[in-house]
Amino acid sequence: MIFITAKFRIKPEHAERWPEISREFTEATRGEPGCLWFEWSRSLDDPTEYVLVEAFRDGDAGAAHVQSDHFKSAQQTLPPHLVETPRIVNAVLEQDDWSLLGEMAVQG
């Protein structure tokens, strides 16, 4: 799978509304057949920073994502709400889902 984590720094005046601002893009991406997950979280340290954790089945699914109409639309509609270009970590992993964190196994 292609595993991606990206950090988005939102302009303070748009930070509270970011889930609404990004909703159309988020829902369309989650509907892609090759999308495994597409999940936003908000930083506990910086209320203007959102972290996106996403995964796609393979390179073809990732390519379909960046070539989609909703991705092209997001390239136009999302940047005006950002302080800077998002930062990203992108890796290909030999798995297709989350693994268990054995060092913190829940007993019982």
Secondary structure, 3 states (H helix, E strand, C coil): CEEEEEEEEECHHHHHHHHHHCHHHHHHHHCCCCEEEEEEEECCCCCCEEEEEEEECCHHHHHHHHHCHHHHHHHHHCHHHECCCCEEEEEECCCCCCCCCHHHCCCC
